[in-house]
Every structure is written in C-alpha cells, then in structure tokens.
Amino acid sequence: MVRTGVQLFLENVPGELGELAEMLGNDGINIDALTIQDASAYVQELFKARGRSLKRIAPAASYGSMQKDSADYALIRLLVDETDKAIDVLSKEGFLFDIMPVIALEIDNKPGTLAEMAKRFGQEGININYVYGSALPGDKKSLFVFSPEDIDAAAKIYEE
C-alpha cells in the first residue's frame, strides 16, 4: 500500500531520538517504522547515486568539511500512523523535513518472503532506493517499507 514517509535530520547527540519520539507521542502519533543512519553516509551515497566522483562535485577540502559537518547529524526515516498530524507537529517545532511516497507492506514473517518481494520489484524493472522493516520473533507478520524509484509501477504490483 502507498503511504507517506517522513525524512528528517536530527543532531547526532544523545537524547535527540527520545525528544522526537516524545514530541510525536505527546500528540498521539505512533511511529509504525523507523530507520536511522549517519548523515555522512547518506551524503556520500547521494554523490555516488549521481554517478559523479566526489572530487568533481567539490574540492577534497570542501568535501571533507561537508562530510564532517554531516556526521553531526543523523538521517531519520519514519512511517507514522497520522502523517498529516506529524507534518503539522514537525512544522510547528521548526524541523526541516521531506515527505515521500513509499510502499508499506505487511508480509509473512517466514524465510524467503522478503526475497519474493524484492525479486518481484526486480522482475518489473523497479529499483529499490532503500528498504527498512522488522518483526518480532514468533510474530506471523512483519512490516517492510520500500522506497522504489517508480512508485506508481510498484504500487500496481501490490494493488491486489
């Protein structure tokens, strides 16, 4: 199913995730899925994805400074149960964020199910930009969030 994911940067310091989660929780917003990565890795992947060398984008000194600065932040991707409400809260609190369509799928929690899903995207020629998900051991279902390059084509696969 197509849902709206939220992507934002937080300072990479103790307590920031707790503050964000508390802020959302105080407004009755549940976090359905979450992933966090060092923002410097994200910045580096952006340059690789564009097919350019980092040195052509910026001199080594500038890139080194940018990477150092970006390591001070974490890239957070969230899927929440009330996206519009979360957008209002984040805006009110002055966060810089993006929203993007994602495919959120509840899949069987058994070996090979994720492989089937990923292969289906591949068979349709749809590249996956990123994916995150999880399940508790023993649960029958798990939630995975896919960010495909072609959201419309990906949504058609799972309309049934």
C-alpha positions as CSV (number, residue, x, y, z in Angstrom):
1,M,0.0,0.0,0.0
2,V,1.3,3.5,-0.8
3,R,1.9,5.6,2.3
4,T,3.8,8.8,3.0
5,G,7.1,8.5,4.7
6,V,8.8,11.3,6.5
7,Q,12.6,12.0,6.3
8,L,14.4,14.5,8.6
9,F,17.8,15.2,10.1
10,L,18.4,15.3,13.8
11,E,21.6,16.3,15.6
12,N,23.7,13.2,16.2
13,V,23.8,13.6,20.0
14,P,22.3,11.6,22.9
15,G,18.7,12.2,23.6
16,E,17.6,13.6,20.3
17,L,15.7,10.5,19.2
18,G,14.0,10.4,22.6
19,E,12.9,14.0,22.2
20,L,11.5,13.4,18.7
21,A,9.6,10.3,19.8
22,E,8.2,12.0,22.9
23,M,7.1,15.0,20.9
24,L,5.2,12.8,18.4
25,G,3.9,10.6,21.2
26,N,2.6,13.5,23.2
27,D,0.5,14.4,20.1
28,G,-0.9,10.8,19.9
29,I,1.2,10.0,16.8
30,N,2.5,6.4,16.7
31,I,5.7,5.5,14.9
32,D,5.0,2.4,12.8
33,A,8.5,2.1,11.4
34,L,11.8,3.9,11.8
35,T,15.4,3.8,10.5
36,I,18.4,5.9,11.4
37,Q,21.7,6.3,9.7
38,D,24.7,8.6,10.0
39,A,24.0,11.5,7.6
40,S,27.6,11.5,6.3
41,A,26.9,8.0,4.8
42,Y,23.7,9.4,3.2
43,V,25.6,12.4,1.7
44,Q,28.3,10.1,0.3
45,E,25.6,7.8,-1.3
46,L,23.9,10.8,-2.9
47,F,27.1,11.6,-4.8
48,K,27.6,8.0,-5.8
49,A,24.0,7.8,-7.0
50,R,24.5,10.7,-9.2
51,G,27.4,8.9,-10.9
52,R,29.9,11.6,-10.2
53,S,33.1,11.5,-8.3
54,L,33.2,13.5,-5.1
55,K,36.2,15.5,-6.3
56,R,34.3,16.8,-9.3
57,I,31.5,18.0,-7.1
58,A,33.7,19.7,-4.6
59,P,37.4,20.1,-3.8
60,A,38.6,17.5,-1.3
61,A,38.8,20.1,1.5
62,S,35.2,21.1,0.9
63,Y,34.0,17.6,0.8
64,G,36.0,16.7,3.9
65,S,34.3,19.7,5.7
66,M,30.8,18.7,4.4
67,Q,31.3,15.1,5.5
68,K,32.5,16.2,8.9
69,D,29.5,18.5,9.3
70,S,27.1,15.9,8.1
71,A,28.4,13.4,10.6
72,D,27.0,15.7,13.3
73,Y,23.5,14.7,12.0
74,A,21.5,11.5,11.7
75,L,19.1,10.8,8.9
76,I,15.8,9.6,10.3
77,R,13.1,8.0,8.1
78,L,9.8,7.4,9.7
79,L,6.4,5.9,8.9
80,V,3.8,7.2,11.3
81,D,0.1,6.4,11.7
82,E,-1.0,10.1,11.3
83,T,1.2,11.7,8.7
84,D,-0.7,15.0,8.4
85,K,-0.6,15.4,12.1
86,A,3.1,14.6,12.2
87,I,3.8,17.2,9.5
88,D,1.9,19.8,11.5
89,V,3.9,19.0,14.6
90,L,7.3,18.9,12.9
91,S,6.5,22.2,11.1
92,K,5.4,23.9,14.3
93,E,8.6,22.7,16.0
94,G,10.7,24.1,13.2
95,F,12.1,20.8,11.8
96,L,13.3,20.7,8.2
97,F,11.9,17.5,6.7
98,D,10.8,15.9,3.5
99,I,7.9,13.6,2.7
100,M,7.9,11.0,0.1
101,P,5.6,8.2,-1.1
102,V,6.7,4.7,0.0
103,I,5.2,1.2,-0.3
104,A,4.5,-0.2,3.2
105,L,3.8,-3.9,3.1
106,E,2.8,-6.3,5.8
107,I,4.4,-9.6,4.8
108,D,4.5,-13.1,6.2
109,N,7.3,-13.4,8.7
110,K,9.0,-16.5,7.3
111,P,12.2,-17.3,5.4
112,G,12.1,-16.2,1.8
113,T,9.2,-13.8,1.9
114,L,11.3,-10.7,1.7
115,A,13.2,-12.3,-1.2
116,E,10.0,-12.9,-3.1
117,M,9.0,-9.2,-2.6
118,A,12.4,-7.9,-3.7
119,K,12.6,-10.2,-6.7
120,R,9.1,-9.1,-7.8
121,F,10.3,-5.5,-7.9
122,G,13.4,-6.6,-9.9
123,Q,11.3,-8.6,-12.4
124,E,9.3,-5.5,-13.1
125,G,12.5,-3.5,-13.5
126,I,11.9,-1.4,-10.4
127,N,14.9,-0.3,-8.5
128,I,14.6,0.0,-4.7
129,N,16.3,3.1,-3.3
130,Y,16.1,1.8,0.3
131,V,14.1,-0.5,2.5
132,Y,13.6,-1.0,6.2
133,G,11.5,-3.2,8.3
134,S,11.2,-5.6,11.2
135,A,9.3,-8.2,13.0
136,L,9.3,-9.7,16.4
137,P,10.4,-13.4,16.6
138,G,7.4,-15.6,16.6
139,D,5.1,-13.0,15.0
140,K,3.3,-14.1,11.9
141,K,3.6,-10.8,10.1
142,S,6.3,-8.2,9.6
143,L,6.2,-4.6,8.2
144,F,8.6,-3.5,5.5
145,V,8.8,-0.1,3.9
146,F,10.2,0.2,0.4
147,S,11.2,3.3,-1.5
148,P,11.1,2.4,-5.1
149,E,12.3,4.6,-7.9
150,D,8.9,4.3,-9.7
151,I,6.2,4.5,-7.0
152,D,3.4,4.1,-9.5
153,A,4.7,0.9,-11.1
154,A,5.5,-0.5,-7.6
155,A,2.0,0.3,-6.3
156,K,0.4,-1.6,-9.3
157,I,2.3,-4.7,-8.4
158,Y,0.7,-4.9,-4.9
159,E,-2.8,-3.4,-5.7
160,E,-4.2,-6.9,-5.2
